Amino acid sequence: MTATKTFAEVLHKGFRVSFDADRILYEQKTEHQHLVLFENACFGRVLMLDDITQVTTADEFVYHEMLSHVPILAHGNARQVLIIGGGDCGLAEEALKHETVERLTQVEIDRAVVDFAAEHFAEMNAAVFEDARFDLVIADGVEFVAASDRRFDVILVDSTDPVGPGSVLFTKEFYAGCRRVLRPGGVLVTQNGVPFMQADELVDSVGHFAGLFADAGCYLATVPTYVGGQMALGWATDDTGLRNVSEAVLNERFAAANLDTSYYTPAVHRAAFALPRYIDELVEKGRRRAA
Ligand code: SAM
């Protein structure tokens, strides 16, 4: 089929990646952002918000499995889970696969993204809308964590990048709010961009984490659409043992959870915390900033 239009992602200075849209399925200016959904021969259906790739049907499994299963299986008894952002609801679907989760609260600023995703991404989120444990709150994530009297074992920040409405989700104020609503022994993980392309974003976040938590760092996943190398997922907790849960224990928890994954394995989980030197140096730079 001949491509009718090209969509370029304009996230990185001096570099852009573009997708051929075989068919534009939907385009809308929501109250908060510009949303477009199109079909691409390589990645399936692609969702962009404000010209930045959010999710594709072909590789969403990498990001959603690694953002959910790593902290939930490391924690081992996550009952109350909070997602901030996550409008496409693919992350909620992955997190709800854990039967230990009693309630999953998702705080998303833009209802239009959720409504839209329910209609167009049913294969990765239909189970969410039928699950009584799913509790959707339409609100700003910063305001929610500043005011909520709920407490959570695991917080997953599935944000847009630090431009537009998502920029507040990279501030110290927001991370302090997350700490406030985290139970003792809880863990916060965040979407932290591709360190090769977005080094400052990682240094800044780790710097904020280190001022608030005993363990501040990141782990990695290779997401094909987030180009430029591995993607960093921020890691912040007061339980310094959580990053070191043994493969044997992870194997037991993984078997008990009965998950059918395409990227996550306990061995990948352990290896994800091994950082290439240039990323380790960014993490160290962040930690030193807080010292
Ligand atoms: N996987 C994606 C990525 O990294 O590109 C992110 C997916 S998800 C679609 C991001 C969601 O964060 C969007 O639906 C957006 O509306 C939401 N969001 C942005 N700013 C927010 C805020 N301040 N509070 C809550 N949700 C927010």
Boltz pocket constraint, residues with backbone or C-beta under 6 A from the ligand:
constraints:
  - pocket:
      binder: B
      contacts: [[A, 52], [A, 53], [A, 54], [A, 55], [A, 63], [A, 84], [A, 85], [A, 86], [A, 87], [A, 88], [A, 107], [A, 108], [A, 109], [A, 110], [A, 113], [A, 139], [A, 140], [A, 141], [A, 142], [A, 158], [A, 159], [A, 160], [A, 161], [A, 165], [A, 166], [A, 167], [A, 168], [A, 169], [A, 191]]
      max_distance: 6.0
